[in-house]
């Protein structure tokens, strides 16, 4: 009976060490900062139905470090102003793109109203689907809240969220 208790205790200690070490390896990176960039639009084959948006924004003031977020979203007029909105994809390149560190997301955006200056207000929710380099298997989510000027293509706003990465 004493051996069974000893084995059970050793098994419990082993499981605790495994669970604690995997928790230590996981890292949580909070993103809270400002973004600025530009985008361009191209009409659908039938311009009355919508347009394609391609853009990029950059930030240097987050714990993630400098990054550029590239995005592509088809904007179907039928989904404007109604949840969940239009879906697209984005790739967040962290630091120098040469090292291969990037985060891949599914992006859902909606334009609830206008900004104070009359620009279009856009709120995008990004679900992190993985990544490359040190962000391989990353998970998490972030929100982009921005204003875009359709005449110039200029866009700026904020980004906030969490990226969960596994240590090596």
C-alpha positions as CSV (number, residue, x, y, z in Angstrom):
1,X,0.0,0.0,0.0
2,X,2.9,2.3,0.8
3,X,4.3,1.8,-2.7
4,X,1.0,2.7,-4.3
5,X,0.9,6.0,-2.4
6,X,4.5,6.7,-3.4
7,X,3.8,5.9,-7.1
8,X,0.7,8.1,-6.9
9,X,2.6,10.9,-5.3
10,X,5.4,10.7,-7.8
11,X,2.9,10.6,-10.7
12,X,1.2,13.7,-9.3
13,X,4.5,15.5,-8.9
14,X,5.4,14.6,-12.5
15,X,2.1,15.9,-13.9
16,X,2.5,19.1,-12.0
17,X,6.0,19.7,-13.3
18,X,4.8,19.0,-16.9
19,X,1.9,21.3,-16.6
20,X,3.9,24.1,-15.0
21,X,6.7,23.8,-17.5
22,X,4.3,24.0,-20.4
23,X,2.6,27.0,-18.9
24,X,6.0,28.7,-18.5
25,X,6.8,28.0,-22.1
26,X,3.7,29.8,-23.3
27,X,4.0,33.5,-23.6
28,X,1.3,36.1,-23.7
29,X,2.1,39.3,-25.5
30,X,-0.4,42.2,-25.1
31,X,-0.8,44.6,-28.0
32,X,-2.0,48.1,-27.2
33,X,-0.9,50.9,-29.5
34,X,-1.6,53.2,-32.3
35,X,-1.5,52.5,-36.1
36,X,-1.2,54.5,-39.2
37,X,-1.1,53.6,-42.9
38,X,-2.9,53.6,-46.2
39,X,-5.2,51.5,-48.3
40,X,-6.4,51.4,-51.8
41,X,-9.8,50.2,-53.2
42,X,-10.7,48.4,-56.4
43,X,-14.3,47.9,-57.5
44,X,-16.0,44.5,-57.9
45,X,-16.8,43.5,-61.5
46,X,-20.2,45.1,-60.7
47,X,-19.3,48.2,-58.8
48,X,-22.8,48.4,-57.3
49,X,-22.0,45.3,-55.3
50,X,-18.8,46.3,-53.5
51,X,-15.1,46.7,-53.8
52,X,-11.8,45.1,-52.7
53,X,-9.6,46.8,-50.0
54,X,-5.8,46.3,-49.8
55,X,-3.9,48.1,-47.2
56,X,-1.2,48.3,-44.6
57,X,-0.7,50.0,-41.2
58,X,2.4,50.2,-39.0
59,X,3.0,50.6,-35.3
60,X,6.1,51.0,-33.2
61,X,4.5,51.6,-29.8
62,X,3.4,48.1,-28.7
63,X,5.1,45.4,-26.5
64,X,5.2,43.4,-29.7
65,X,7.7,45.9,-31.2
66,X,7.6,47.5,-34.6
67,X,5.2,45.7,-37.0
68,X,3.3,46.2,-40.2
69,X,-0.2,44.7,-40.7
70,X,-1.1,43.9,-44.3
71,X,-4.8,43.3,-45.0
72,X,-7.1,42.4,-47.8
73,X,-10.9,42.5,-47.5
74,X,-13.6,42.2,-50.1
75,X,-16.3,44.7,-49.0
76,X,-19.7,43.5,-50.1
77,X,-22.3,46.3,-49.7
78,X,-24.9,43.7,-48.6
79,X,-23.0,43.2,-45.4
80,X,-22.1,46.8,-44.5
81,X,-23.5,47.8,-41.1
82,X,-24.8,44.3,-40.3
83,X,-22.9,42.0,-38.0
84,X,-20.6,40.2,-38.5
85,X,-19.6,42.3,-41.5
86,X,-17.1,41.6,-44.2
87,X,-14.4,38.9,-43.8
88,X,-10.8,39.0,-45.1
89,X,-7.3,38.1,-44.1
90,X,-4.3,39.9,-42.7
91,X,-0.7,39.2,-42.1
92,X,1.2,41.0,-39.3
93,X,4.9,41.2,-40.0
94,X,6.9,41.7,-36.8
95,X,10.2,43.6,-37.1
96,X,12.4,42.8,-40.0
97,X,10.5,40.6,-42.5
98,X,13.7,38.9,-43.4
99,X,13.6,36.7,-40.3
100,X,10.2,35.2,-41.2
101,X,8.3,36.3,-38.1
102,X,4.7,36.8,-39.0
103,X,1.2,36.3,-37.6
104,X,-1.7,35.1,-39.8
105,X,-5.3,36.1,-39.1
106,X,-8.9,35.9,-40.2
107,X,-10.3,39.5,-40.2
108,X,-13.9,40.5,-39.8
109,X,-14.7,44.2,-40.2
110,X,-17.7,46.4,-39.9
111,X,-18.3,50.2,-40.2
112,X,-20.6,51.1,-37.4
113,X,-20.6,54.9,-38.1
114,X,-18.5,57.9,-39.1
115,X,-15.5,59.3,-37.2
116,X,-15.7,62.9,-35.7
117,X,-13.9,64.3,-38.8
118,X,-16.4,62.6,-41.2
119,X,-14.1,59.7,-42.2
120,X,-15.5,56.2,-42.2
121,X,-15.2,54.4,-38.8
122,X,-14.1,50.8,-39.1
123,X,-13.8,48.2,-36.3
124,X,-12.1,45.0,-37.3
125,X,-11.8,41.8,-35.2
126,X,-8.8,39.6,-36.0
127,X,-8.6,36.0,-34.9
128,X,-5.0,34.7,-34.9
129,X,-4.8,31.5,-36.8
130,X,-1.1,30.8,-36.5
131,X,2.1,32.2,-37.8
132,X,5.7,31.7,-39.0
133,X,9.0,31.9,-37.3
134,X,8.8,32.5,-33.5
135,X,5.0,32.9,-34.0
136,X,4.4,29.4,-35.4
137,X,1.2,28.0,-33.8
138,X,0.3,31.5,-32.3
139,X,-3.2,32.0,-31.1
140,X,-5.2,35.0,-29.8
141,X,-7.1,37.9,-31.1
142,X,-6.9,41.7,-31.5
143,X,-9.1,44.6,-32.4
144,X,-8.3,47.3,-34.9
145,X,-10.4,50.5,-34.4
146,X,-9.6,53.0,-37.1
147,X,-10.8,55.8,-39.3
148,X,-10.2,55.8,-43.1
149,X,-10.4,58.7,-45.5
150,X,-11.8,57.4,-48.8
151,X,-10.4,60.4,-50.8
152,X,-6.8,59.9,-49.7
153,X,-6.7,56.3,-48.5
154,X,-5.1,57.4,-45.2
155,X,-6.1,55.4,-42.2
156,X,-5.2,55.6,-38.5
157,X,-6.4,54.4,-35.2
158,X,-5.7,51.9,-32.4
159,X,-4.9,48.2,-32.0
160,X,-5.4,46.1,-28.9
161,X,-5.4,42.4,-28.0
162,X,-3.4,39.4,-27.0
163,X,-1.1,37.0,-28.8
164,X,-0.3,33.7,-27.2
165,X,2.9,32.0,-28.3
166,X,4.6,28.8,-27.3
167,X,8.2,28.9,-26.1
168,X,10.8,26.8,-27.7
